[in-house]
Amino acid sequence: MEEKYYSVSVFIIGTEITRGIIADRHGQLIAKELTTLGYNIYRMTLVPDDGSVEPLLRECVKQSDIIILTGGLGPTSDDMTRQIVADLAKVPLVKDQEAFRALHERIGDRINGANLRQVMIPQGFRIIPNPKGTAPGFKGEIEVEQNGGERKLVKLFSMPGPPVEMHEMFYNRILPELAALSGHDGIERDEYSCFMTPESRLEDLCKECAKEGVIWGTRVQEHRISLYFNGSNSSERDSMAACVSEKLGTSILLKGDVQALDLFVDLLKERSMTVACSESCTGGLISKLLTDRPGSSEWFWGSVVSYSNEAKERLLGVSKETINKYGAVSTECAKEMALGILDISGCDIALSVTGIAGPSGATEDKPVGTICFGFASKGQKAESVMIKLSAHGRDGSRRRATVAALLLARQYVLGSPLLDIVRSWQYI
């Protein structure tokens, strides 16, 4: 059995954090995950990008089995983490060829400027790939002499500071390795994906549904929140998840690391179907996500961004009478938008969205966050539904409307009753 490591020191490096410009969330996330695995957090330290981490590191390696660093891996002169670790390990910085090739493919000859710094790592260390950014992380071991002349190896992991890069690297590259090292067979973990729900409301629901011995944590991602249940037993974790899911409503909490986009696209591919979109308040965001998937031309016909009433009428055939009577933000208009793009494209399915993303445009009966969706198909009756999102800014409304459109489109293809689904949504 491998040696077990217990004591961890975490350093969050960033002048913007120490000056209070941005809040640190890395420390809380790392500590919570590692504590669940049975590790002891010896020290949690915030330090600026000025090299002041070096004497603290020299002290911590004597008391720690593992060192985790975030930040200081950028291309500028104040990004000193690599050199500090190299000095601590008493090795030079060397150009990592794998990192160089990967970064050169991404940015070309611009790598020969300041970006070259990002592919230099301490000799003997190994890179941690960074699919979300330009700076790879790295990991390795530092030999430390203890009192009495004994020597030990301290594991060190260094990650970039931007959350989207750090989260991917920590959860997918580092945490699995540390979980294997800890040797705690009794600690189990379930992952769920939660859509459209603000993190604060999800936290409140978890408190309402809490089960003895179950620890939960969240990780905010661009179009969903990852929710983790740790500890106790599978029955208690399943029971807590079922309670949260019931309070959220149909299709809001799904087991596993899944995305609304993938769920919809995979169903289209499985059934050899094509889709077209007509968007108003989302401004093409649905189409953008669809075309982010490689090979999207096989199942995505195209989109019409019909923002004005005139565009809805001229491009999609929405009747002036419908808009005058019900308004552009209405289920009637959304249905005609979907039927219009279905007729133009000849696709198997069409979806539409029209709404009030804010901050202006609201009325007494249609507040900011009122979103209407339309769905039409060659083989099904057209449907339209309305939801009312809680106000979280224009960008937040657009992103949640996009996710809702993808979730509902999938359910429409499956033949589920959309009206019943949106009526069950309580915390969006």
KOLDONU-772966 format. One record per residue (C-alpha): x, y, z; residue in one letter; residue number from 1. Coordinates in steps of 0.02 Angstrom, whole numbers, plus 50000, padded with zeros to 5 digits. Layout:
[[X, Y, Z], A, NUM]
...
***
This chain:
[[50000, 50000, 50000], M, 1]
[[50063, 50175, 49960], E, 2]
[[50120, 50290, 50098], E, 3]
[[49981, 50398, 50166], K, 4]
[[49997, 50587, 50168], Y, 5]
[[49902, 50685, 50298], Y, 6]
[[49963, 50863, 50323], S, 7]
[[49930, 50994, 50188], V, 8]
[[49981, 51176, 50173], S, 9]
[[49888, 51284, 50047], V, 10]
[[49951, 51449, 49977], F, 11]
[[49836, 51564, 49878], I, 12]
[[49947, 51686, 49782], I, 13]
[[49876, 51847, 49712], G, 14]
[[49894, 52032, 49751], T, 15]
[[49714, 52065, 49698], E, 16]
[[49658, 51944, 49834], I, 17]
[[49767, 52015, 49973], T, 18]
[[49709, 52191, 49929], R, 19]
[[49526, 52140, 49937], G, 20]
[[49492, 52175, 49754], I, 21]
[[49428, 51999, 49728], I, 22]
[[49375, 51871, 49858], A, 23]
[[49466, 51707, 49883], D, 24]
[[49362, 51551, 49860], R, 25]
[[49503, 51432, 49815], H, 26]
[[49554, 51405, 49995], G, 27]
[[49380, 51357, 50054], Q, 28]
[[49356, 51240, 49907], L, 29]
[[49523, 51152, 49927], I, 30]
[[49508, 51137, 50116], A, 31]
[[49333, 51065, 50110], K, 32]
[[49376, 50934, 49979], E, 33]
[[49537, 50878, 50064], L, 34]
[[49461, 50875, 50238], T, 35]
[[49327, 50759, 50170], T, 36]
[[49465, 50643, 50111], L, 37]
[[49542, 50640, 50284], G, 38]
[[49685, 50762, 50259], Y, 39]
[[49735, 50887, 50394], N, 40]
[[49751, 51067, 50333], I, 41]
[[49906, 51128, 50425], Y, 42]
[[49907, 51304, 50353], R, 43]
[[49802, 51411, 50237], M, 44]
[[49892, 51569, 50181], T, 45]
[[49851, 51714, 50065], L, 46]
[[50005, 51803, 49995], V, 47]
[[50032, 51939, 49863], P, 48]
[[50128, 51920, 49700], D, 49]
[[50288, 51990, 49774], D, 50]
[[50390, 51837, 49817], G, 51]
[[50343, 51841, 50001], S, 52]
[[50281, 51662, 49988], V, 53]
[[50461, 51598, 49980], E, 54]
[[50508, 51605, 50166], P, 55]
[[50336, 51539, 50213], L, 56]
[[50359, 51391, 50095], L, 57]
[[50530, 51352, 50168], R, 58]
[[50452, 51341, 50340], E, 59]
[[50297, 51243, 50287], C, 60]
[[50388, 51104, 50196], V, 61]
[[50460, 51051, 50364], K, 62]
[[50286, 51021, 50439], Q, 63]
[[50186, 50969, 50285], S, 64]
[[50171, 50815, 50178], D, 65]
[[50087, 50907, 50034], I, 66]
[[50099, 51086, 49972], I, 67]
[[49965, 51159, 49858], I, 68]
[[49992, 51325, 49770], L, 69]
[[49872, 51427, 49663], T, 70]
[[49922, 51582, 49565], G, 71]
[[50082, 51660, 49503], G, 72]
[[50096, 51557, 49342], L, 73]
[[50060, 51695, 49217], G, 74]
[[50180, 51770, 49088], P, 75]
[[50224, 51931, 49181], T, 76]
[[50373, 51975, 49290], S, 77]
[[50272, 51965, 49451], D, 78]
[[50225, 51783, 49416], D, 79]
[[50365, 51707, 49518], M, 80]
[[50295, 51541, 49578], T, 81]
[[50399, 51434, 49459], R, 82]
[[50563, 51513, 49509], Q, 83]
[[50523, 51507, 49694], I, 84]
[[50482, 51321, 49686], V, 85]
[[50638, 51287, 49583], A, 86]
[[50745, 51377, 49712], D, 87]
[[50661, 51280, 49851], L, 88]
[[50695, 51115, 49761], A, 89]
[[50873, 51173, 49718], K, 90]
[[50849, 51141, 49533], V, 91]
[[50849, 51254, 49379], P, 92]
[[50698, 51302, 49275], L, 93]
[[50693, 51207, 49110], V, 94]
[[50583, 51220, 48956], K, 95]
[[50455, 51080, 48953], D, 96]
[[50438, 51022, 48773], Q, 97]
[[50262, 50953, 48793], E, 98]
[[50201, 51117, 48867], A, 99]
[[50292, 51214, 48731], F, 100]
[[50209, 51114, 48592], R, 101]
[[50037, 51132, 48669], A, 102]
[[50054, 51320, 48693], L, 103]
[[50130, 51346, 48521], H, 104]
[[49980, 51259, 48443], E, 105]
[[49867, 51380, 48535], R, 106]
[[49956, 51548, 48511], I, 107]
[[50086, 51519, 48375], G, 108]
[[50248, 51618, 48372], D, 109]
[[50185, 51736, 48506], R, 110]
[[50251, 51605, 48626], I, 111]
[[50427, 51672, 48598], N, 112]
[[50387, 51828, 48697], G, 113]
[[50333, 51838, 48878], A, 114]
[[50227, 51680, 48859], N, 115]
[[50386, 51574, 48850], L, 116]
[[50396, 51596, 49038], R, 117]
[[50239, 51489, 49055], Q, 118]
[[50322, 51331, 48988], V, 119]
[[50471, 51341, 49106], M, 120]
[[50453, 51223, 49255], I, 121]
[[50571, 51161, 49392], P, 122]
[[50684, 51022, 49329], Q, 123]
[[50619, 50850, 49379], G, 124]
[[50438, 50912, 49397], F, 125]
[[50298, 50862, 49279], R, 126]
[[50170, 50974, 49197], I, 127]
[[49985, 50967, 49236], I, 128]
[[49891, 51003, 49072], P, 129]
[[49779, 51156, 49070], N, 130]
[[49641, 51139, 48938], P, 131]
[[49559, 51300, 48999], K, 132]
[[49708, 51419, 48985], G, 133]
[[49886, 51448, 48927], T, 134]
[[49982, 51413, 49088], A, 135]
[[50006, 51229, 49133], P, 136]
[[50021, 51181, 49314], G, 137]
[[50158, 51069, 49378], F, 138]
[[50189, 50940, 49513], K, 139]
[[50338, 50856, 49591], G, 140]
[[50428, 50814, 49751], E, 141]
[[50547, 50914, 49859], I, 142]
[[50671, 50827, 49972], E, 143]
[[50674, 50905, 50145], V, 144]
[[50797, 50874, 50287], E, 145]
[[50711, 50861, 50456], Q, 146]
[[50778, 50874, 50632], N, 147]
[[50895, 50732, 50668], G, 148]
[[50955, 50723, 50490], G, 149]
[[50809, 50619, 50423], E, 150]
[[50747, 50664, 50250], R, 151]
[[50571, 50660, 50179], K, 152]
[[50488, 50695, 50013], L, 153]
[[50354, 50829, 50010], V, 154]
[[50232, 50826, 49866], K, 155]
[[50199, 50995, 49784], L, 156]
[[50059, 51043, 49664], F, 157]
[[50054, 51213, 49579], S, 158]
[[49899, 51275, 49487], M, 159]
[[49852, 51437, 49396], P, 160]
[[49743, 51562, 49487], G, 161]
[[49594, 51595, 49370], P, 162]
[[49447, 51494, 49441], P, 163]
[[49396, 51408, 49278], V, 164]
[[49575, 51345, 49256], E, 165]
[[49607, 51302, 49437], M, 166]
[[49442, 51209, 49459], H, 167]
[[49469, 51099, 49306], E, 168]
[[49646, 51058, 49359], M, 169]
[[49605, 51026, 49542], F, 170]
[[49450, 50919, 49517], Y, 171]
[[49507, 50821, 49365], N, 172]
[[49695, 50807, 49388], R, 173]
[[49746, 50832, 49569], I, 174]
[[49601, 50779, 49680], L, 175]
[[49591, 50602, 49606], P, 176]
[[49777, 50579, 49641], E, 177]
[[49759, 50640, 49820], L, 178]
[[49605, 50532, 49845], A, 179]
[[49707, 50379, 49794], A, 180]
[[49849, 50427, 49910], L, 181]
[[49738, 50453, 50062], S, 182]
[[49686, 50270, 50070], G, 183]
[[49520, 50306, 50155], H, 184]
[[49408, 50173, 50080], D, 185]
[[49258, 50224, 50185], G, 186]
[[49239, 50398, 50110], I, 187]
[[49117, 50397, 49965], E, 188]
[[49062, 50539, 49854], R, 189]
[[48918, 50571, 49732], D, 190]
[[48913, 50711, 49603], E, 191]
[[48760, 50798, 49532], Y, 192]
[[48734, 50939, 49407], S, 193]
[[48612, 51076, 49454], C, 194]
[[48541, 51195, 49324], F, 195]
[[48472, 51373, 49331], M, 196]
[[48472, 51380, 49521], T, 197]
[[48572, 51516, 49613], P, 198]
[[48705, 51445, 49728], E, 199]
[[48629, 51529, 49882], S, 200]
[[48461, 51444, 49853], R, 201]
[[48543, 51277, 49822], L, 202]
[[48636, 51295, 49987], E, 203]
[[48473, 51332, 50078], D, 204]
[[48390, 51179, 50003], L, 205]
[[48536, 51069, 50054], C, 206]
[[48517, 51131, 50232], K, 207]
[[48331, 51091, 50227], E, 208]
[[48365, 50916, 50161], C, 209]
[[48522, 50880, 50263], A, 210]
[[48552, 50702, 50321], K, 211]
[[48661, 50655, 50468], E, 212]
[[48839, 50621, 50414], G, 213]
[[48817, 50689, 50237], V, 214]
[[48931, 50834, 50191], I, 215]
[[48893, 50934, 50035], W, 216]
[[48991, 51056, 49930], G, 217]
[[48963, 51157, 49772], T, 218]
[[49069, 51211, 49626], R, 219]
[[48999, 51350, 49518], V, 220]
[[49027, 51325, 49331], Q, 221]
[[48974, 51429, 49182], E, 222]
[[48805, 51348, 49146], H, 223]
[[48778, 51237, 49299], R, 224]
[[48829, 51206, 49477], I, 225]
[[48914, 51043, 49524], S, 226]
[[48844, 50978, 49688], L, 227]
[[48939, 50848, 49788], Y, 228]
[[48877, 50736, 49928], F, 229]
[[49011, 50654, 50036], N, 230]
[[49012, 50533, 50181], G, 231]
[[48880, 50431, 50272], S, 232]
[[48811, 50294, 50158], N, 233]
[[48737, 50286, 49984], S, 234]
[[48560, 50271, 50050], S, 235]
[[48573, 50433, 50150], E, 236]
[[48658, 50525, 50006], R, 237]
[[48525, 50465, 49884], D, 238]
[[48388, 50519, 50003], S, 239]
[[48461, 50693, 50022], M, 240]
[[48482, 50711, 49834], A, 241]
[[48302, 50655, 49806], A, 242]
[[48240, 50785, 49931], C, 243]
[[48337, 50925, 49846], V, 244]
[[48279, 50867, 49674], S, 245]
[[48097, 50864, 49726], E, 246]
[[48107, 51042, 49791], K, 247]
[[48196, 51104, 49634], L, 248]
[[48080, 51022, 49507], G, 249]
[[48094, 50909, 49356], T, 250]
[[48261, 50901, 49263], S, 251]
[[48347, 51031, 49372], I, 252]
[[48459, 50911, 49470], L, 253]
[[48536, 50768, 49372], L, 254]
[[48661, 50640, 49432], K, 255]
[[48837, 50649, 49363], G, 256]
[[48944, 50781, 49280], D, 257]
[[48826, 50828, 49139], V, 258]
[[48782, 50983, 49038], Q, 259]
[[48614, 51034, 48968], A, 260]
[[48694, 51057, 48797], L, 261]
[[48763, 50880, 48793], D, 262]
[[48600, 50804, 48850], L, 263]
[[48506, 50887, 48707], F, 264]
[[48636, 50861, 48572], V, 265]
[[48664, 50679, 48616], D, 266]
[[48477, 50649, 48598], L, 267]
[[48476, 50735, 48427], L, 268]
[[48620, 50627, 48369], K, 269]
[[48542, 50469, 48439], E, 270]
[[48382, 50503, 48341], R, 271]
[[48468, 50576, 48187], S, 272]
[[48371, 50739, 48206], M, 273]
[[48411, 50916, 48152], T, 274]
[[48369, 51078, 48243], V, 275]
[[48348, 51262, 48202], A, 276]
[[48329, 51408, 48323], C, 277]
[[48244, 51577, 48328], S, 278]
[[48309, 51685, 48469], E, 279]
[[48263, 51855, 48536], S, 280]
[[48320, 51894, 48715], C, 281]
[[48462, 51766, 48713], T, 282]
[[48539, 51854, 48563], G, 283]
[[48611, 51697, 48483], G, 284]
[[48682, 51619, 48641], L, 285]
[[48589, 51455, 48613], I, 286]
[[48660, 51444, 48437], S, 287]
[[48833, 51488, 48502], K, 288]
[[48829, 51342, 48624], L, 289]
[[48763, 51223, 48492], L, 290]
[[48902, 51269, 48371], T, 291]
[[49034, 51250, 48507], D, 292]
[[49014, 51064, 48483], R, 293]
[[49126, 50991, 48346], P, 294]
[[49027, 50922, 48200], G, 295]
[[48876, 51031, 48239], S, 296]
[[48838, 51054, 48054], S, 297]
[[48770, 50876, 48054], E, 298]
[[48623, 50921, 48165], W, 299]
[[48616, 51111, 48178], F, 300]
[[48536, 51200, 48030], W, 301]
[[48555, 51379, 48088], G, 302]
[[48471, 51519, 48181], S, 303]
[[48378, 51682, 48163], V, 304]
[[48410, 51814, 48296], V, 305]
[[48247, 51910, 48281], S, 306]
[[48265, 52045, 48411], Y, 307]
[[48143, 52175, 48349], S, 308]
[[47958, 52150, 48319], N, 309]
[[47986, 52189, 48136], E, 310]
[[48116, 52051, 48123], A, 311]
[[47996, 51927, 48203], K, 312]
[[47862, 51974, 48078], E, 313]
[[47967, 51985, 47919], R, 314]
[[48090, 51843, 47949], L, 315]
[[47984, 51717, 48045], L, 316]
[[47808, 51758, 47993], G, 317]
[[47745, 51805, 48166], V, 318]
[[47581, 51895, 48141], S, 319]
[[47564, 52078, 48186], K, 320]
[[47398, 52035, 48269], E, 321]
[[47485, 51913, 48387], T, 322]
[[47612, 52043, 48442], I, 323]
[[47481, 52179, 48460], N, 324]
[[47365, 52068, 48562], K, 325]
[[47486, 51967, 48667], Y, 326]
[[47652, 52057, 48652], G, 327]
[[47821, 51999, 48586], A, 328]
[[47855, 51916, 48753], V, 329]
[[47714, 51790, 48754], S, 330]
[[47689, 51605, 48730], T, 331]
[[47587, 51644, 48574], E, 332]
[[47731, 51739, 48495], C, 333]
[[47857, 51606, 48547], A, 334]
[[47753, 51470, 48465], K, 335]
[[47740, 51566, 48302], E, 336]
[[47928, 51599, 48306], M, 337]
[[47961, 51412, 48321], A, 338]
[[47838, 51368, 48183], L, 339]
[[47915, 51502, 48073], G, 340]
[[48093, 51438, 48086], I, 341]
[[48032, 51258, 48068], L, 342]
[[47950, 51304, 47903], D, 343]
[[48102, 51400, 47840], I, 344]
[[48230, 51267, 47888], S, 345]
[[48137, 51105, 47857], G, 346]
[[48219, 51035, 48014], C, 347]
[[48150, 50898, 48125], D, 348]
[[48133, 51015, 48274], I, 349]
[[48135, 51201, 48305], A, 350]
[[48149, 51301, 48465], L, 351]
[[48122, 51484, 48503], S, 352]
[[48147, 51602, 48648], V, 353]
[[48084, 51777, 48682], T, 354]
[[48089, 51868, 48847], G, 355]
[[48137, 52015, 48957], I, 356]
[[48318, 52001, 49011], A, 357]
[[48319, 52174, 49089], G, 358]
[[48356, 52292, 49162], P, 359]
[[48219, 52384, 49065], S, 360]
[[48066, 52325, 48969], G, 361]
[[47969, 52252, 49114], A, 362]
[[47784, 52276, 49145], T, 363]
[[47677, 52238, 49297], E, 364]
[[47624, 52066, 49232], D, 365]
[[47789, 52031, 49142], K, 366]
[[47934, 52072, 49259], P, 367]
[[48118, 52057, 49215], V, 368]
[[48157, 51872, 49196], G, 369]
[[47996, 51830, 49104], T, 370]
[[48048, 51708, 48968], I, 371]
[[47939, 51618, 48840], C, 372]
[[47992, 51464, 48742], F, 373]
[[47917, 51387, 48586], G, 374]
[[47945, 51213, 48515], F, 375]
[[47887, 51142, 48350], A, 376]
[[47918, 50980, 48259], S, 377]
[[47868, 50887, 48102], K, 378]
[[47792, 50747, 48204], G, 379]
[[47726, 50835, 48360], Q, 380]
[[47605, 50971, 48405], K, 381]
[[47690, 51138, 48436], A, 382]
[[47704, 51191, 48619], E, 383]
[[47750, 51348, 48712], S, 384]
[[47781, 51386, 48895], V, 385]
[[47828, 51534, 49005], M, 386]
[[47945, 51542, 49154], I, 387]
[[47991, 51683, 49270], K, 388]
[[48172, 51687, 49324], L, 389]
[[48223, 51773, 49484], S, 390]
[[48317, 51933, 49445], A, 391]
[[48506, 51904, 49436], H, 392]
[[48557, 52031, 49304], G, 393]
[[48543, 52035, 49116], R, 394]
[[48685, 51914, 49084], D, 395]
[[48622, 51791, 49215], G, 396]
[[48446, 51794, 49141], S, 397]
[[48511, 51760, 48967], R, 398]
[[48622, 51616, 49022], R, 399]
[[48485, 51533, 49125], R, 400]
[[48359, 51558, 48984], A, 401]
[[48481, 51470, 48867], T, 402]
[[48500, 51322, 48985], V, 403]
[[48311, 51313, 49009], A, 404]
[[48286, 51310, 48820], A, 405]
[[48404, 51162, 48801], L, 406]
[[48327, 51065, 48945], L, 407]
[[48150, 51096, 48882], L, 408]
[[48196, 51056, 48702], A, 409]
[[48260, 50886, 48757], R, 410]
[[48100, 50852, 48854], Q, 411]
[[47996, 50907, 48705], Y, 412]
[[48085, 50781, 48593], V, 413]
[[48054, 50648, 48726], L, 414]
[[47869, 50691, 48726], G, 415]
[[47862, 50752, 48907], S, 416]
[[47727, 50876, 48962], P, 417]
[[47819, 51042, 48962], L, 418]
[[47687, 51137, 49057], L, 419]
[[47697, 51015, 49202], D, 420]
[[47887, 51029, 49202], I, 421]
[[47895, 51219, 49213], V, 422]
[[47759, 51219, 49346], R, 423]
[[47872, 51110, 49453], S, 424]
[[48018, 51234, 49441], W, 425]
[[48019, 51328, 49605], Q, 426]
[[48194, 51396, 49632], Y, 427]
[[48251, 51472, 49467], I, 428]
***
